Amino acid sequence: MITACRQDDLVGRLRAAGLAAIADLGLVGLDDGGGPDADPAVITGFKKPKGKQLSAARKLVDQLIAAERAVCEHTFAHLKNWRVLTNLRLDT
């Protein structure tokens, strides 16, 4: 998925529109070109380094990002439930 995002210039399109996206850890490293002062176009959590633990601050950031993502994912799941109902036939 990260390759497709790079080929479609997702980060550039988000920056041009003044938008950002919250993503899972599969997209860590996608938004590396903005520079230290640029606002991130793709917001991800922190991966735990091998053999180390995340700091309390990074764990808190991960929890906040996960909470925001959960709202969006539950909304899309709810919409998909309604899409299934459009194919329901009641033969009475």
N, CA, C and O atoms as a printed pandas DataFrame, in Angstrom:
     atom_number atom_name residue_name chain_id  residue_number  x_coord  y_coord  z_coord
0              1         N          MET        A               1    0.815   -1.183    0.000
1              2        CA          MET        A               1    0.000    0.000    0.000
2              3         C          MET        A               1    0.871    1.264    0.000
3              4         O          MET        A               1    0.517    2.265   -0.623
4              5         N          ILE        A               2    1.980    1.211    0.684
5              6        CA          ILE        A               2    2.846    2.391    0.739
6              7         C          ILE        A               2    3.405    2.715   -0.648
7              8         O          ILE        A               2    3.602    3.883   -0.982
8              9         N          THR        A               3    3.662    1.674   -1.460
9             10        CA          THR        A               3    4.154    1.900   -2.820
10            11         C          THR        A               3    3.096    2.613   -3.657
11            12         O          THR        A               3    3.413    3.544   -4.398
12            13         N          ALA        A               4    1.845    2.183   -3.541
13            14        CA          ALA        A               4    0.759    2.824   -4.290
14            15         C          ALA        A               4    0.596    4.282   -3.864
15            16         O          ALA        A               4    0.356    5.153   -4.701
16            17         N          CYS        A               5    0.724    4.543   -2.576
17            18        CA          CYS        A               5    0.620    5.929   -2.088
18            19         C          CYS        A               5    1.735    6.795   -2.652
19            20         O          CYS        A               5    1.517    7.960   -2.985
20            21         N          ARG        A               6    2.930    6.226   -2.761
21            22        CA          ARG        A               6    4.049    6.990   -3.327
22            23         C          ARG        A               6    3.853    7.208   -4.820
23            24         O          ARG        A               6    4.116    8.301   -5.323
24            25         N          GLN        A               7    3.390    6.180   -5.541
25            26        CA          GLN        A               7    3.192    6.314   -6.986
26            27         C          GLN        A               7    2.113    7.341   -7.304
27            28         O          GLN        A               7    2.217    8.067   -8.293
28            29         N          ASP        A               8    1.083    7.404   -6.473
29            30        CA          ASP        A               8   -0.002    8.362   -6.695
30            31         C          ASP        A               8    0.264    9.722   -6.056
31            32         O          ASP        A               8   -0.590   10.608   -6.108
32            33         N          ASP        A               9    1.442    9.895   -5.454
33            34        CA          ASP        A               9    1.835   11.148   -4.800
34            35         C          ASP        A               9    0.779   11.608   -3.796
35            36         O          ASP        A               9    0.345   12.760   -3.811
36            37         N          LEU        A              10    0.378   10.684   -2.928
37            38        CA          LEU        A              10   -0.629   10.987   -1.917
38            39         C          LEU        A              10   -0.203   12.150   -1.026
39            40         O          LEU        A              10   -1.003   13.040   -0.740
40            41         N          VAL        A              11    1.046   12.144   -0.591
41            42        CA          VAL        A              11    1.525   13.201    0.308
42            43         C          VAL        A              11    1.473   14.558   -0.387
43            44         O          VAL        A              11    1.034   15.541    0.209
44            45         N          GLY        A              12    1.912   14.619   -1.631
45            46        CA          GLY        A              12    1.870   15.878   -2.373
46            47         C          GLY        A              12    0.456   16.387   -2.562
47            48         O          GLY        A              12    0.201   17.587   -2.456
48            49         N          ARG        A              13   -0.458   15.483   -2.841
49            50        CA          ARG        A              13   -1.859   15.886   -3.026
50            51         C          ARG        A              13   -2.470   16.389   -1.721
51            52         O          ARG        A              13   -3.213   17.371   -1.710
52            53         N          LEU        A              14   -2.149   15.704   -0.616
53            54        CA          LEU        A              14   -2.654   16.154    0.680
54            55         C          LEU        A              14   -2.109   17.536    1.027
55            56         O          LEU        A              14   -2.851   18.409    1.477
56            57         N          ARG        A              15   -0.801   17.729    0.812
57            58        CA          ARG        A              15   -0.188   19.036    1.106
58            59         C          ARG        A              15   -0.802   20.143    0.240
59            60         O          ARG        A              15   -1.078   21.238    0.731
60            61         N          ALA        A              16   -1.012   19.853   -1.046
61            62        CA          ALA        A              16   -1.577   20.855   -1.954
62            63         C          ALA        A              16   -2.988   21.261   -1.527
63            64         O          ALA        A              16   -3.393   22.409   -1.706
64            65         N          ALA        A              17   -3.727   20.311   -0.963
65            66        CA          ALA        A              17   -5.091   20.600   -0.526
66            67         C          ALA        A              17   -5.143   21.134    0.905
67            68         O          ALA        A              17   -6.210   21.508    1.392
68            69         N          GLY        A              18   -3.991   21.168    1.577
69            70        CA          GLY        A              18   -3.963   21.626    2.964
70            71         C          GLY        A              18   -4.578   20.632    3.927
71            72         O          GLY        A              18   -5.104   21.016    4.972
72            73         N          LEU        A              19   -4.514   19.352    3.581
73            74        CA          LEU        A              19   -5.126   18.299    4.393
74            75         C          LEU        A              19   -4.074   17.387    4.999
75            76         O          LEU        A              19   -2.896   17.454    4.647
76            77         N          ALA        A              20   -4.512   16.543    5.903
77            78        CA          ALA        A              20   -3.657   15.509    6.489
78            79         C          ALA        A              20   -4.483   14.246    6.638
79            80         O          ALA        A              20   -5.713   14.298    6.643
80            81         N          ALA        A              21   -3.811   13.113    6.760
81            82        CA          ALA        A              21   -4.480   11.828    6.946
82            83         C          ALA        A              21   -3.889   11.134    8.160
83            84         O          ALA        A              21   -2.679   11.178    8.385
84            85         N          ILE        A              22   -4.750   10.491    8.941
85            86        CA          ILE        A              22   -4.295    9.680   10.064
86            87         C          ILE        A              22   -4.236    8.249    9.568
87            88         O          ILE        A              22   -5.225    7.728    9.054
88            89         N          ALA        A              23   -3.080    7.608    9.717
89            90        CA          ALA        A              23   -2.876    6.273    9.159
90            91         C          ALA        A              23   -2.323    5.323   10.216
91            92         O          ALA        A              23   -1.894    5.745   11.290
92            93         N          ASP        A              24   -2.342    4.034    9.889
93            94        CA          ASP        A              24   -1.794    3.042   10.809
94            95         C          ASP        A              24   -0.289    2.917   10.611
95            96         O          ASP        A              24    0.299    3.628    9.795
96            97         N          LEU        A              25    0.327    2.015   11.359
97            98        CA          LEU        A              25    1.785    1.889   11.332
98            99         C          LEU        A              25    2.314    1.348   10.009
99           100         O          LEU        A              25    3.524    1.372    9.783
100          101         N          GLY        A              26    1.444    0.862    9.133
101          102        CA          GLY        A              26    1.880    0.394    7.826
102          103         C          GLY        A              26    2.373    1.517    6.928
103          104         O          GLY        A              26    3.045    1.260    5.929
104          105         N          LEU        A              27    2.051    2.744    7.266
105          106        CA          LEU        A              27    2.457    3.889    6.442
106          107         C          LEU        A              27    3.521    4.753    7.107
107          108         O          LEU        A              27    3.747    5.889    6.689
108          109         N          VAL        A              28    4.178    4.223    8.143
109          110        CA          VAL        A              28    5.278    4.959    8.772
110          111         C          VAL        A              28    6.366    5.185    7.728
111          112         O          VAL        A              28    6.746    4.255    7.018
112          113         N          GLY        A              29    6.856    6.388    7.633
113          114        CA          GLY        A              29    7.918    6.709    6.681
114          115         C          GLY        A              29    7.418    7.250    5.359
115          116         O          GLY        A              29    8.223    7.671    4.528
116          117         N          LEU        A              30    6.111    7.251    5.140
117          118        CA          LEU        A              30    5.580    7.762    3.874
118          119         C          LEU        A              30    5.802    9.268    3.756
119          120         O          LEU        A              30    6.098    9.763    2.669
120          121         N          ASP        A              31    5.665    9.991    4.843
121          122        CA          ASP        A              31    5.743   11.453    4.822
122          123         C          ASP        A              31    7.088   11.916    5.367
123          124         O          ASP        A              31    7.146   12.549    6.422
124          125         N          ASP        A              32    8.171   11.604    4.654
125          126        CA          ASP        A              32    9.509   11.974    5.111
126          127         C          ASP        A              32   10.039   13.248    4.465
127          128         O          ASP        A              32   11.066   13.768    4.901
128          129         N          GLY        A              33    9.370   13.763    3.445
129          130        CA          GLY        A              33    9.952   14.852    2.671
130          131         C          GLY        A              33    9.520   16.241    3.056
131          132         O          GLY        A              33    9.896   17.197    2.379
132          133         N          GLY        A              34    8.748   16.401    4.108
133          134        CA          GLY        A              34    8.238   17.717    4.443
134          135         C          GLY        A              34    9.213   18.622    5.150
135          136         O          GLY        A              34    8.996   19.832    5.212
136          137         N          GLY        A              35   10.274   18.073    5.682
137          138        CA          GLY        A              35   11.226   18.880    6.432
138          139         C          GLY        A              35   10.788   19.027    7.879
139          140         O          GLY        A              35    9.642   18.732    8.218
140          141         N          PRO        A              36   11.691   19.480    8.726
141          142        CA          PRO        A              36   11.388   19.537   10.157
142          143         C          PRO        A              36   10.330   20.565   10.542
143          144         O          PRO        A              36    9.680   20.416   11.577
144          145         N          ASP        A              37   10.145   21.598    9.737
145          146        CA          ASP        A              37    9.177   22.643   10.073
146          147         C          ASP        A              37    7.827   22.457    9.391
147          148         O          ASP        A              37    6.892   23.210    9.663
148          149         N          ALA        A              38    7.711   21.479    8.523
149          150        CA          ALA        A              38    6.469   21.277    7.777
150          151         C          ALA        A              38    5.448   20.526    8.630
151          152         O          ALA        A              38    5.805   19.664    9.434
152          153         N          ASP        A              39    4.186   20.863    8.442
153          154        CA          ASP        A              39    3.128   20.089    9.084
154          155         C          ASP        A              39    3.059   18.729    8.407
155          156         O          ASP        A              39    3.220   18.645    7.190
156          157         N          PRO        A              40    2.823   17.665    9.163
157          158        CA          PRO        A              40    2.775   16.339    8.544
158          159         C          PRO        A              40    1.517   16.167    7.696
159          160         O          PRO        A              40    0.438   16.631    8.063
160          161         N          ALA        A              41    1.673   15.497    6.561
161          162        CA          ALA        A              41    0.523   15.190    5.716
162          163         C          ALA        A              41   -0.042   13.821    6.071
163          164         O          ALA        A              41   -1.231   13.572    5.871
164          165         N          VAL        A              42    0.797   12.932    6.595
165          166        CA          VAL        A              42    0.361   11.608    7.033
166          167         C          VAL        A              42    0.798   11.443    8.484
167          168         O          VAL        A              42    1.990   11.465    8.790
168          169         N          ILE        A              43   -0.173   11.278    9.367
169          170        CA          ILE        A              43    0.105   11.172   10.796
170          171         C          ILE        A              43    0.005    9.705   11.199
171          172         O          ILE        A              43   -1.036    9.074   11.018
172          173         N          THR        A              44    1.089    9.169   11.743
173          174        CA          THR        A              44    1.110    7.783   12.208
174          175         C          THR        A              44    1.616    7.752   13.642
175          176         O          THR        A              44    2.139    8.740   14.158
176          177         N          GLY        A              45    1.450    6.605   14.267
177          178        CA          GLY        A              45    1.970    6.420   15.616
178          179         C          GLY        A              45    3.452    6.102   15.577
179          180         O          GLY        A              45    4.114    6.275   14.553
180          181         N          PHE        A              46    3.956    5.640   16.692
181          182        CA          PHE        A              46    5.365    5.292   16.817
182          183         C          PHE        A              46    5.508    3.782   16.918
183          184         O          PHE        A              46    4.772    3.135   17.664
184          185         N          LYS        A              47    6.448    3.220   16.173
185          186        CA          LYS        A              47    6.766    1.801   16.299
186          187         C          LYS        A              47    7.716    1.610   17.470
187          188         O          LYS        A              47    8.578    2.450   17.730
188          189         N          LYS        A              48    7.549    0.502   18.170
189          190        CA          LYS        A              48    8.444    0.176   19.278
190          191         C          LYS        A              48    9.772   -0.289   18.703
191          192         O          LYS        A              48    9.795   -1.198   17.873
192          193         N          PRO        A              49   10.876    0.313   19.125
193          194        CA          PRO        A              49   12.184   -0.139   18.642
194          195         C          PRO        A              49   12.482   -1.554   19.144
195          196         O          PRO        A              49   12.047   -1.940   20.229
196          197         N          LYS        A              50   13.216   -2.310   18.356
197          198        CA          LYS        A              50   13.564   -3.672   18.758
198          199         C          LYS        A              50   14.332   -3.653   20.073
199          200         O          LYS        A              50   15.312   -2.924   20.230
200          201         N          GLY        A              51   13.870   -4.461   21.005
201          202        CA          GLY        A              51   14.546   -4.591   22.285
202          203         C          GLY        A              51   14.363   -3.422   23.231
203          204         O          GLY        A              51   14.996   -3.383   24.287
204          205         N          LYS        A              52   13.517   -2.473   22.882
205          206        CA          LYS        A              52   13.297   -1.296   23.728
206          207         C          LYS        A              52   11.802   -1.081   23.926
207          208         O          LYS        A              52   10.979   -1.713   23.263
208          209         N          GLN        A              53   11.470   -0.198   24.828
209          210        CA          GLN        A              53   10.086    0.173   25.089
210          211         C          GLN        A              53    9.840    1.599   24.589
211          212         O          GLN        A              53   10.766    2.402   24.473
212          213         N          LEU        A              54    8.587    1.889   24.299
213          214        CA          LEU        A              54    8.230    3.263   23.957
214          215         C          LEU        A              54    8.163    4.092   25.231
215          216         O          LEU        A              54    7.817    3.581   26.296
216          217         N          SER        A              55    8.492    5.360   25.116
217          218        CA          SER        A              55    8.373    6.255   26.269
218          219         C          SER        A              55    6.895    6.473   26.577
219          220         O          SER        A              55    6.032    6.205   25.741
220          221         N          ALA        A              56    6.614    6.953   27.763
221          222        CA          ALA        A              56    5.228    7.212   28.165
222          223         C          ALA        A              56    4.575    8.238   27.238
223          224         O          ALA        A              56    3.395    8.116   26.910
224          225         N          ALA        A              57    5.334    9.239   26.820
225          226        CA          ALA        A              57    4.789   10.270   25.927
226          227         C          ALA        A              57    4.414    9.672   24.571
227          228         O          ALA        A              57    3.361    9.992   24.020
228          229         N          ARG        A              58    5.269    8.811   24.039
229          230        CA          ARG        A              58    4.969    8.202   22.738
230          231         C          ARG        A              58    3.793    7.234   22.841
231          232         O          ARG        A              58    2.995    7.130   21.911
232          233         N          LYS        A              59    3.681    6.526   23.963
233          234        CA          LYS        A              59    2.520    5.651   24.165
234          235         C          LYS        A              59    1.234    6.472   24.192
235          236         O          LYS        A              59    0.219    6.063   23.628
236          237         N          LEU        A              60    1.278    7.623   24.844
237          238        CA          LEU        A              60    0.108    8.494   24.902
238          239         C          LEU        A              60   -0.266    8.990   23.508
239          240         O          LEU        A              60   -1.445    9.016   23.153
240          241         N          VAL        A              61    0.724    9.380   22.725
241          242        CA          VAL        A              61    0.465    9.819   21.348
242          243         C          VAL        A              61   -0.175    8.683   20.553
243          244         O          VAL        A              61   -1.136    8.910   19.818
244          245         N          ASP        A              62    0.345    7.468   20.693
245          246        CA          ASP        A              62   -0.230    6.313   19.998
246          247         C          ASP        A              62   -1.688    6.099   20.400
247          248         O          ASP        A              62   -2.526    5.798   19.550
248          249         N          GLN        A              63   -1.996    6.253   21.685
249          250        CA          GLN        A              63   -3.370    6.075   22.155
250          251         C          GLN        A              63   -4.292    7.141   21.576
251          252         O          GLN        A              63   -5.424    6.840   21.196
252          253         N          LEU        A              64   -3.822    8.375   21.507
253          254        CA          LEU        A              64   -4.636    9.456   20.948
254          255         C          LEU        A              64   -4.898    9.243   19.460
255          256         O          LEU        A              64   -6.011    9.464   18.982
256          257         N          ILE        A              65   -3.882    8.817   18.737
257          258        CA          ILE        A              65   -4.049    8.546   17.306
258          259         C          ILE        A              65   -5.007    7.376   17.108
259          260         O          ILE        A              65   -5.870    7.423   16.231
260          261         N          ALA        A              66   -4.861    6.326   17.914
261          262        CA          ALA        A              66   -5.744    5.160   17.806
262          263         C          ALA        A              66   -7.193    5.542   18.089
263          264         O          ALA        A              66   -8.105    5.033   17.437
264          265         N          ALA        A              67   -7.412    6.422   19.046
265          266        CA          ALA        A              67   -8.774    6.853   19.361
266          267         C          ALA        A              67   -9.396    7.604   18.187
267          268         O          ALA        A              67  -10.569    7.402   17.875
268          269         N          GLU        A              68   -8.625    8.460   17.540
269          270        CA          GLU        A              68   -9.133    9.192   16.373
270          271         C          GLU        A              68   -9.424    8.245   15.213
271          272         O          GLU        A              68  -10.441    8.388   14.533
272          273         N          ARG        A              69   -8.540    7.286   14.988
273          274        CA          ARG        A              69   -8.736    6.330   13.905
274          275         C          ARG        A              69   -9.959    5.460   14.166
275          276         O          ARG        A              69  -10.686    5.123   13.231
276          277         N          ALA        A              70  -10.196    5.093   15.419
277          278        CA          ALA        A              70  -11.319    4.220   15.752
278          279         C          ALA        A              70  -12.648    4.864   15.382
279          280         O          ALA        A              70  -13.544    4.189   14.873
280          281         N          VAL        A              71  -12.783    6.150   15.632
281          282        CA          VAL        A              71  -14.023    6.852   15.283
282          283         C          VAL        A              71  -14.284    6.740   13.786
283          284         O          VAL        A              71  -15.397    6.419   13.369
284          285         N          CYS        A              72  -13.273    7.000   12.992
285          286        CA          CYS        A              72  -13.408    6.949   11.535
286          287         C          CYS        A              72  -13.701    5.527   11.063
287          288         O          CYS        A              72  -14.577    5.323   10.222
288          289         N          GLU        A              73  -12.979    4.546   11.594
289          290        CA          GLU        A              73  -13.172    3.162   11.171
290          291         C          GLU        A              73  -14.553    2.645   11.558
291          292         O          GLU        A              73  -15.167    1.902   10.793
292          293         N          HIS        A              74  -15.050    3.027   12.732
293          294        CA          HIS        A              74  -16.398    2.613   13.121
294          295         C          HIS        A              74  -17.451    3.252   12.219
295          296         O          HIS        A              74  -18.455    2.620   11.891
296          297         N          THR        A              75  -17.225    4.496   11.821
297          298        CA          THR        A              75  -18.164    5.168   10.920
298          299         C          THR        A              75  -18.231    4.459    9.578
299          300         O          THR        A              75  -19.322    4.235    9.053
300          301         N          PHE        A              76  -17.077    4.102    9.011
301          302        CA          PHE        A              76  -17.080    3.386    7.737
302          303         C          PHE        A              76  -17.715    2.007    7.879
303          304         O          PHE        A              76  -18.420    1.565    6.973
304          305         N          ALA        A              77  -17.483    1.324    8.984
305          306        CA          ALA        A              77  -18.108    0.017    9.212
306          307         C          ALA        A              77  -19.623    0.163    9.272
307          308         O          ALA        A              77  -20.352   -0.670    8.734
308          309         N          HIS        A              78  -20.095    1.217    9.923
309          310        CA          HIS        A              78  -21.535    1.460   10.013
310          311         C          HIS        A              78  -22.131    1.715    8.624
311          312         O          HIS        A              78  -23.207    1.207    8.310
312          313         N          LEU        A              79  -21.447    2.486    7.807
313          314        CA          LEU        A              79  -21.928    2.735    6.445
314          315         C          LEU        A              79  -21.974    1.452    5.626
315          316         O          LEU        A              79  -22.890    1.258    4.827
316          317         N          LYS        A              80  -20.995    0.578    5.819
317          318        CA          LYS        A              80  -20.986   -0.691    5.094
318          319         C          LYS        A              80  -22.159   -1.564    5.509
319          320         O          LYS        A              80  -22.692   -2.300    4.679
320          321         N          ASN        A              81  -22.576   -1.505    6.766
321          322        CA          ASN        A              81  -23.752   -2.260    7.199
322          323         C          ASN        A              81  -24.990   -1.806    6.439
323          324         O          ASN        A              81  -25.804   -2.635    6.031
324          325         N          TRP        A              82  -25.141   -0.513    6.245
325          326        CA          TRP        A              82  -26.291   -0.011    5.514
326          327         C          TRP        A              82  -26.229   -0.414    4.040
327          328         O          TRP        A              82  -27.271   -0.640    3.424
328          329         N          ARG        A              83  -25.049   -0.505    3.474
329          330        CA          ARG        A              83  -24.909   -0.936    2.089
330          331         C          ARG        A              83  -25.392   -2.381    1.932
331          332         O          ARG        A              83  -26.011   -2.724    0.925
332          333         N          VAL        A              84  -25.115   -3.211    2.911
333          334        CA          VAL        A              84  -25.567   -4.598    2.883
334          335         C          VAL        A              84  -27.089   -4.650    2.890
335          336         O          VAL        A              84  -27.681   -5.491    2.215
336          337         N          LEU        A              85  -27.720   -3.771    3.636
337          338        CA          LEU        A              85  -29.177   -3.773    3.724
338          339         C          LEU        A              85  -29.841   -3.423    2.396
339          340         O          LEU        A              85  -30.995   -3.794    2.182
340          341         N          THR        A              86  -29.156   -2.724    1.502
341          342        CA          THR        A              86  -29.766   -2.389    0.218
342          343         C          THR        A              86  -29.987   -3.631   -0.635
343          344         O          THR        A              86  -30.829   -3.620   -1.532
344          345         N          ASN        A              87  -29.248   -4.697   -0.370
345          346        CA          ASN        A              87  -29.405   -5.935   -1.132
346          347         C          ASN        A              87  -30.375   -6.909   -0.474
347          348         O          ASN        A              87  -30.592   -8.005   -0.991
348          349         N          LEU        A              88  -30.957   -6.529    0.650
349          350        CA          LEU        A              88  -31.863   -7.406    1.379
350          351         C          LEU        A              88  -33.223   -7.440    0.687
351          352         O          LEU        A              88  -33.806   -6.404    0.370
352          353         N          ARG        A              89  -33.713   -8.662    0.461
353          354        CA          ARG        A              89  -35.048   -8.827   -0.122
354          355         C          ARG        A              89  -35.917   -9.558    0.871
355          356         O          ARG        A              89  -35.516  -10.575    1.436
356          357         N          LEU        A              90  -37.090   -9.043    1.076
357          358        CA          LEU        A              90  -38.045   -9.694    1.961
358          359         C          LEU        A              90  -39.156  -10.286    1.105
359          360         O          LEU        A              90  -40.028   -9.568    0.615
360          361         N          ASP        A              91  -39.115  -11.583    0.935
361          362        CA          ASP        A              91  -40.166  -12.272    0.189
362          363         C          ASP        A              91  -41.215  -12.743    1.186
363          364         O          ASP        A              91  -41.000  -13.709    1.919
364          365         N          THR        A              92  -42.351  -12.054    1.208
365          366        CA          THR        A              92  -43.402  -12.438    2.155
366          367         C          THR        A              92  -44.623  -12.921    1.443
367          368         O          THR        A              92  -45.608  -13.286    2.085
